[in-house]
């Protein structure tokens, strides 16, 4: 897996327009900046995207999907 996802990968991966993908990336990067991380415009760390979008949580060294009610 790549470390970063670009706008095309986000757009195709979740089936949204390029402009929507840019908005999602911008929001996630803003969250990371608030936590003190450096970000790259137009890209988002793949691991962070998956955690925030799909709801994965790290448990015991592996990722598990969380159930949403």
C-alpha positions, 0 to 999 in steps of 0.5 A: 500500500502507498503511504499517501493517496492523491485526489484521483485515488480518493475520488475513484476509491469512494466514488465521488467527484474530484472537487468532493475528493479535494474537500475531503482531503482538505478536511482530513489535512486540517484535522492532522494540522490541528494535531501538529502533523505536517501535511501535503496539499492534495494528498492524505496519508492512506492510513489516516484516510482509511481510519477516518472514512471506513472507521478502522481502529488499531487493536492488537497490532491489526486493523479491525472494522468498527460496527456503527449503529 
